Amino acid sequence: MIKDKIADYWNWRSTSYHQEYMSRITDEIELWEQILTPILPEGKHLNVIEVGTGPGILALALAKMGHNVTGIDLSPEMIKKAQNNAEKIGINASFREGDAENLDLAAGSADLIVSKYLMWTLPHPDIFLDGANRILAPGGRIIAVDGVWYTDTQEQAPAEKPYSAFFDECYEEVRPNLPLGKDNTPDKVVSLIADHGFSDSTWRYLDDYQSFLKTFDTNETTVTPYLVSAKKSC
Ligand SMILES: C[S@@+](CC[C@H](N)C(=O)[O-])C[C@H]1O[C@@H](n2cnc3c(N)ncnc32)[C@H](O)[C@@H]1O
């Protein structure tokens, strides 16, 4: 039931989300290629899952880099947007519905799991991380991009402000207890990831992404996103 409400929100939000990306999608995909290339092994074709793919930006960047990519999202409308984007840009990636907290993929079937702006929304990020660990092959990697959208003093994420009434309605039951819903600092995410069987964590602020967003004058630019990367422990 709660998952239906969460999906309702993101289904509704998918149109405005899509519009936000439309003007910058090709440049954004290029930027993510630049951000991700130094983290990934050279010359390998990886099996990649993007969880909470939304309009599919990271999935499309990774597919353009030559990886075999599937993007998963709870929201069927987001999946449609991602499929349309793939078609429009001419990049080959698969997209389908799925739940981050119930990943229906075979153990050891992925080399890389990525998520962007997903973990703060999850009622059970620990279940997502356990599932991610299970489906990663030995030595596989997780990359999580997020930002501190809400703090104890800031109740509304700038990017979500225009949409907050419906967000509050759909997330009413879970929002007070979202483990990463507030103050989800990089240290907090690194520590949670380490508790779920990952090691060799690194993280950095994505100043480059923030500068890029500023050139498009988006309302996301007051928060500096960060990227956490870690390996499945052997
Ligand atoms: C803030 S949006 C980010 C979308 C995309 N990653 C991006 O950065 O453009 C969060 C996304 O997570 C998805 N999501 C939320 N809960 C999910 C879950 N349990 N399983 C899979 N996707 C989920 C939403 O549908 C939405 O597309």
The ligand as a MOL file (V3000), in Angstrom:
LIG
                    3D

  0  0  0     0  0            999 V3000
M  V30 BEGIN CTAB
M  V30 COUNTS 27 29 0 0 0
M  V30 BEGIN ATOM
M  V30 1 C 14.5950 11.7390 -6.8330 0
M  V30 2 S 14.1440 10.5960 -8.0800 0 CHG=1
M  V30 3 C 15.7020 10.2890 -8.8930 0
M  V30 4 C 15.5600 9.7880 -10.2940 0
M  V30 5 C 16.8720 9.6280 -11.0660 0
M  V30 6 N 17.7410 8.6830 -10.4430 0
M  V30 7 C 17.5430 10.9630 -11.2290 0
M  V30 8 O 18.4340 11.2960 -10.4780 0
M  V30 9 O 17.1480 11.6410 -12.1420 0 CHG=-1
M  V30 10 C 13.9220 9.1020 -7.1470 0
M  V30 11 C 13.5790 7.9360 -8.0250 0
M  V30 12 O 13.5620 6.7530 -7.2230 0
M  V30 13 C 12.4350 5.9770 -7.5710 0
M  V30 14 N 12.0870 5.1240 -6.4260 0
M  V30 15 C 11.5770 5.4900 -5.2350 0
M  V30 16 N 11.4210 4.4100 -4.4370 0
M  V30 17 C 11.8300 3.3390 -5.1660 0
M  V30 18 C 11.9030 1.9520 -4.9080 0
M  V30 19 N 11.5070 1.4150 -3.7460 0
M  V30 20 N 12.3840 1.1420 -5.8830 0
M  V30 21 C 12.7650 1.6410 -7.0840 0
M  V30 22 N 12.7000 2.9610 -7.3770 0
M  V30 23 C 12.2470 3.7950 -6.4330 0
M  V30 24 C 11.3750 6.9950 -7.9260 0
M  V30 25 O 10.3390 6.4630 -8.6980 0
M  V30 26 C 12.2130 8.0460 -8.6690 0
M  V30 27 O 12.2980 7.7400 -10.0410 0
M  V30 END ATOM
M  V30 BEGIN BOND
M  V30 1 1 1 2
M  V30 2 1 2 3
M  V30 3 1 2 10
M  V30 4 1 3 4
M  V30 5 1 4 5
M  V30 6 1 5 6
M  V30 7 1 5 7
M  V30 8 2 7 8
M  V30 9 1 7 9
M  V30 10 1 10 11
M  V30 11 1 11 12
M  V30 12 1 11 26
M  V30 13 1 12 13
M  V30 14 1 13 14
M  V30 15 1 13 24
M  V30 16 1 14 15
M  V30 17 1 14 23
M  V30 18 2 15 16
M  V30 19 1 16 17
M  V30 20 1 17 18
M  V30 21 2 17 23
M  V30 22 1 18 19
M  V30 23 2 18 20
M  V30 24 1 20 21
M  V30 25 2 21 22
M  V30 26 1 22 23
M  V30 27 1 24 25
M  V30 28 1 24 26
M  V30 29 1 26 27
M  V30 END BOND
M  V30 END CTAB
M  END
